[in-house]
Amino acid sequence: MRPDAELVNSALRSDRAAYGELVCRYSQCVVTTAWQVLGDYHAAQDAAQEAFLVAYQKLGSLRDGSMFGPWVLKIARRCALRSVTGRAKVVRLEPADAPPAPSQNGRLADNQEELLAAVTRLPEHERVVVVLHYFQEHSVQAVAQLTGRPVGTVTKQLSRALRRLRELM
């Protein structure tokens, strides 16, 4: 088995087979990483495909070819997080509240639509932690791990996001 660094160098010299070998080697890990964020296998496959495309386009920026694995997993997590922010899902923003549910006609109540619209207006770093914590119901520790941020940073971002949401609404 050829080392990652050698495959990266070959891929940089337009050897598609070498990049294909990297894709095969890390495909399952990349899909699993995306699935941990998205909770949907098909969406995770889409995010994984996007991650490998982004990685190929930015391969020249990878300083150490032996770090391809961790690097592509980070890209996969980011692609999945971007995908999460675009998914429409009804959620709760206070742990004690019941999650909002669509009415009989399948539409959200006006205040729920207002809440979702407000979430989309948050800065991206706050929107991501809100979606992961409240929409996907990940713990603060899990959100920290998924985003690669310290727990204290995630807690502070959630606090600021909730304050902004209160102001927006």
C-alpha positions as CSV (number, residue, x, y, z in Angstrom):
1,M,0.0,0.0,0.0
2,R,1.4,3.3,-1.1
3,P,1.7,6.0,1.6
4,D,-0.7,9.0,1.5
5,A,2.1,11.5,0.8
6,E,3.1,9.6,-2.3
7,L,-0.5,9.4,-3.5
8,V,-1.0,13.1,-2.9
9,N,2.2,13.9,-4.8
10,S,1.1,11.7,-7.7
11,A,-2.3,13.3,-7.7
12,L,-0.8,16.7,-7.9
13,R,1.0,15.6,-11.0
14,S,-2.4,14.8,-12.6
15,D,-2.4,11.1,-11.7
16,R,-6.2,10.5,-11.3
17,A,-5.7,6.9,-10.3
18,A,-3.6,8.0,-7.3
19,Y,-6.4,10.4,-6.2
20,G,-8.9,7.6,-6.8
21,E,-6.9,5.4,-4.4
22,L,-7.1,8.1,-1.8
23,V,-10.9,8.4,-2.3
24,C,-11.2,4.6,-1.9
25,R,-9.0,4.6,1.2
26,Y,-11.0,7.3,3.0
27,S,-14.5,7.0,1.5
28,Q,-16.0,5.2,4.4
29,C,-14.5,7.5,7.0
30,V,-15.6,10.6,5.1
31,V,-19.2,9.3,4.8
32,T,-19.3,8.4,8.5
33,T,-18.0,11.8,9.4
34,A,-20.7,13.5,7.4
35,W,-23.3,11.1,8.7
36,Q,-22.5,12.0,12.3
37,V,-23.4,15.6,11.5
38,L,-26.4,15.0,9.2
39,G,-27.9,11.8,10.5
40,D,-29.0,10.9,7.0
41,Y,-27.0,8.4,4.9
42,H,-27.9,9.8,1.5
43,A,-27.2,13.4,2.6
44,A,-23.9,12.1,4.1
45,Q,-23.0,10.6,0.7
46,D,-23.7,13.9,-1.0
47,A,-21.5,15.8,1.5
48,A,-18.8,13.2,1.1
49,Q,-18.8,13.6,-2.6
50,E,-18.6,17.4,-2.2
51,A,-15.7,17.0,0.3
52,F,-13.7,14.9,-2.1
53,L,-14.3,17.4,-4.9
54,V,-13.2,20.3,-2.6
55,A,-10.2,18.3,-1.4
56,Y,-9.1,17.7,-5.0
57,Q,-9.5,21.3,-5.9
58,K,-7.5,22.4,-2.9
59,L,-5.0,19.6,-2.9
60,G,-2.1,22.0,-3.7
61,S,-2.7,23.8,-0.4
62,L,-2.1,20.6,1.6
63,R,1.4,21.1,3.1
64,D,2.0,17.6,4.3
65,G,0.6,14.8,2.1
66,S,0.7,12.4,5.0
67,M,-2.0,14.4,6.7
68,F,-4.5,13.8,3.8
69,G,-6.8,11.7,6.0
70,P,-7.4,14.2,8.9
71,W,-7.5,17.0,6.3
72,V,-10.2,15.4,4.2
73,L,-12.2,14.5,7.3
74,K,-12.2,18.2,8.4
75,I,-13.4,19.2,4.9
76,A,-16.1,16.6,5.1
77,R,-17.3,17.9,8.5
78,R,-17.4,21.4,7.0
79,C,-19.4,20.3,4.0
80,A,-21.8,18.5,6.2
81,L,-22.2,21.5,8.5
82,R,-22.9,23.7,5.4
83,S,-25.5,21.2,4.3
84,V,-27.1,21.2,7.7
85,T,-27.7,24.9,7.6
86,G,-29.7,24.5,4.4
87,R,-31.9,21.7,5.6
88,A,-35.4,22.7,6.7
89,K,-36.2,21.0,10.0
90,V,-38.6,22.1,12.7
91,V,-36.9,22.3,16.1
92,R,-37.0,23.7,19.6
93,L,-34.9,26.5,20.9
94,E,-35.5,26.1,24.6
95,P,-35.0,22.6,26.1
96,A,-38.2,22.8,28.2
97,D,-40.4,23.6,25.2
98,A,-42.0,21.0,23.0
99,P,-40.7,21.0,19.4
100,P,-42.8,23.0,17.1
101,A,-44.9,20.8,14.8
102,P,-46.6,21.5,11.5
103,S,-50.3,22.1,11.6
104,Q,-52.9,19.9,9.9
105,N,-52.2,21.5,6.5
106,G,-48.5,20.7,6.8
107,R,-47.5,24.4,7.3
108,L,-45.6,25.9,10.2
109,A,-47.4,28.4,12.4
110,D,-46.4,32.0,11.7
111,N,-44.2,32.3,14.8
112,Q,-42.4,29.1,13.9
113,E,-41.7,30.4,10.4
114,E,-40.5,33.7,12.0
115,L,-38.1,31.7,14.2
116,L,-36.7,29.7,11.3
117,A,-36.2,32.9,9.3
118,A,-34.4,34.5,12.3
119,V,-32.1,31.5,12.6
120,T,-31.1,31.9,8.9
121,R,-30.1,35.6,9.7
122,L,-27.6,34.6,12.4
123,P,-23.9,34.8,11.5
124,E,-22.7,31.4,10.1
125,H,-20.6,30.5,13.2
126,E,-23.7,30.9,15.5
127,R,-26.1,29.4,13.0
128,V,-24.1,26.2,12.8
129,V,-24.0,25.7,16.6
130,V,-27.7,26.5,16.9
131,V,-28.6,24.0,14.2
132,L,-26.4,21.3,15.6
133,H,-27.5,21.8,19.2
134,Y,-31.2,22.7,18.9
135,F,-32.1,21.3,15.4
136,Q,-30.1,18.1,15.5
137,E,-30.2,17.9,19.4
138,H,-26.5,17.3,19.8
139,S,-25.0,18.0,23.2
140,V,-22.7,21.0,23.6
141,Q,-19.8,18.6,23.9
142,A,-20.8,16.9,20.7
143,V,-21.2,20.3,18.9
144,A,-17.7,21.2,20.1
145,Q,-16.2,18.0,18.7
146,L,-18.1,18.3,15.4
147,T,-17.0,21.9,14.8
148,G,-13.5,21.5,16.3
149,R,-14.2,24.3,18.7
150,P,-13.7,24.4,22.5
151,V,-16.8,23.7,24.7
152,G,-16.6,27.2,26.2
153,T,-16.6,28.8,22.7
154,V,-19.7,26.7,21.7
155,T,-21.4,27.7,24.9
156,K,-20.7,31.4,24.4
157,Q,-21.8,31.2,20.7
158,L,-25.1,29.5,21.7
159,S,-25.7,32.2,24.3
160,R,-25.0,35.0,21.9
161,A,-27.1,33.3,19.2
162,L,-30.1,33.0,21.6
163,R,-29.7,36.7,22.6
164,R,-29.7,37.7,18.9
165,L,-32.7,35.5,18.2
166,R,-34.6,37.2,21.0
167,E,-33.7,40.6,19.5
168,L,-34.7,39.5,16.0
169,M,-38.0,38.3,17.2
